């Protein structure tokens, strides 16, 4: 669907009381729901969680720059990182996520930010309780 259609669906879902909404692959490529930053911000403001794929964080080039810019705009509270891996020639799922976490650390994201994007937000979306934090934790 187009970005305006996706936003229309999100508005209707929010009006219906839906609290777990995902915008999937919004930065991957134009054949998907390829949202600009304003549309991504609007989706997040409606309560949607924006999926960021590990490969889009770890690959070099203008696409990565766009993804990192969008992530800074939206903020970790409305993002989650998915491996989107598993095809021949791509890292396995755990490796893809570990590489993405390493790349985000090098971009200045804190462990608290990573916990939100890799653990807490995905757990909320699939109705799992948050993981307990170590004593004196982050």
C-alpha positions as CSV (number, residue, x, y, z in Angstrom):
1,X,0.0,0.0,0.0
2,X,1.1,3.6,-0.4
3,X,2.2,5.7,2.5
4,X,-1.0,7.7,2.6
5,X,-3.0,4.5,2.6
6,X,-0.9,3.1,5.4
7,X,-1.5,6.2,7.5
8,X,-5.2,6.0,6.8
9,X,-5.2,2.4,8.1
10,X,-3.2,3.4,11.2
11,X,-5.7,6.2,11.9
12,X,-8.6,3.8,11.6
13,X,-6.8,1.2,13.8
14,X,-6.1,3.8,16.5
15,X,-9.7,5.0,16.4
16,X,-10.8,1.4,16.9
17,X,-8.5,1.1,20.0
18,X,-5.7,-1.0,18.4
19,X,-2.6,-0.5,20.5
20,X,-0.1,-2.8,18.7
21,X,0.6,-1.5,15.2
22,X,3.6,-2.2,13.0
23,X,4.8,-0.4,9.9
24,X,6.9,-3.1,8.2
25,X,9.8,-2.4,5.8
26,X,9.0,1.4,5.4
27,X,12.6,2.2,4.5
28,X,13.6,-0.9,2.6
29,X,12.8,-0.1,-1.0
30,X,10.1,1.6,-3.1
31,X,8.2,-1.6,-3.8
32,X,7.3,-1.6,-0.1
33,X,5.5,1.1,1.9
34,X,8.4,3.5,1.3
35,X,7.7,6.3,3.8
36,X,9.5,9.6,4.0
37,X,10.5,11.0,7.4
38,X,7.3,13.1,7.7
39,X,5.2,10.0,7.1
40,X,7.3,7.9,9.5
41,X,6.9,10.5,12.2
42,X,3.1,10.6,11.6
43,X,2.9,6.8,11.8
44,X,4.9,6.8,15.1
45,X,2.7,9.7,16.4
46,X,-0.3,7.5,15.8
47,X,1.2,4.8,18.0
48,X,2.8,2.6,15.4
49,X,6.1,0.9,15.8
50,X,8.5,1.3,12.9
51,X,10.4,-1.8,11.8
52,X,14.1,-1.3,11.0
53,X,15.8,-4.2,9.3
54,X,19.3,-5.2,10.4
55,X,20.7,-5.1,6.9
56,X,19.6,-1.5,6.4
57,X,21.7,-0.6,9.5
58,X,24.8,-2.6,8.6
59,X,25.1,-2.0,4.8
60,X,27.0,1.1,3.8
61,X,25.7,3.7,1.4
62,X,22.9,6.3,1.1
63,X,20.2,3.9,2.2
64,X,21.9,3.4,5.6
65,X,22.3,7.2,6.0
66,X,18.5,7.6,5.4
67,X,17.7,4.8,7.9
68,X,19.9,6.3,10.6
69,X,18.4,9.8,10.0
70,X,14.9,8.4,10.3
71,X,15.8,6.4,13.5
72,X,17.1,9.6,15.1
73,X,13.9,11.4,14.1
74,X,11.6,8.8,15.5
75,X,13.5,7.7,18.6
76,X,14.0,4.2,20.1
77,X,10.6,4.2,21.9
78,X,8.8,3.7,18.6
79,X,11.3,1.5,16.8
80,X,12.2,-2.2,16.7
81,X,15.0,-4.0,14.8
82,X,14.2,-7.2,12.9
83,X,16.8,-9.4,11.3
84,X,15.0,-9.7,8.0
85,X,17.7,-12.3,7.3
86,X,17.8,-16.0,6.5
87,X,18.2,-15.9,2.7
88,X,21.3,-17.6,1.2
89,X,24.2,-15.2,1.4
90,X,22.8,-13.3,4.4
91,X,23.9,-13.6,8.0
92,X,21.8,-16.0,10.2
93,X,19.3,-14.2,12.4
94,X,21.3,-13.9,15.6
95,X,24.4,-12.7,13.7
96,X,22.4,-10.1,11.8
97,X,20.9,-8.7,15.0
98,X,24.3,-8.7,16.7
99,X,25.9,-6.8,13.7
100,X,23.0,-4.3,13.8
101,X,23.5,-3.7,17.6
102,X,27.2,-3.2,17.1
103,X,26.6,-0.7,14.3
104,X,24.1,1.2,16.4
105,X,26.5,1.3,19.4
106,X,29.0,2.9,17.1
107,X,26.4,5.5,16.1
108,X,26.0,6.4,19.8
109,X,22.9,4.4,20.8
110,X,23.0,3.5,24.5
111,X,22.3,0.0,25.9
112,X,18.9,1.4,27.2
113,X,18.1,2.4,23.6
114,X,19.1,-1.0,22.3
115,X,17.0,-2.8,25.0
116,X,14.0,-0.8,23.8
117,X,14.6,-1.6,20.1
118,X,15.7,-5.2,20.4
119,X,13.9,-6.5,23.4
120,X,11.2,-4.4,25.1
121,X,9.3,-3.1,22.0
122,X,9.3,-6.5,20.3
123,X,8.1,-8.1,23.5
124,X,5.3,-5.6,23.8
125,X,4.2,-6.2,20.2
126,X,3.9,-10.0,20.8
127,X,2.4,-9.6,24.3
128,X,5.4,-10.9,26.2
129,X,6.4,-9.4,29.5
130,X,9.5,-7.3,29.5
131,X,12.7,-9.0,30.6
132,X,13.8,-8.4,34.1
133,X,16.8,-6.1,34.4
134,X,19.9,-7.0,36.5
135,X,20.1,-5.4,40.0
136,X,21.4,-1.9,39.6
137,X,20.7,-2.4,35.9
138,X,20.5,0.1,33.1
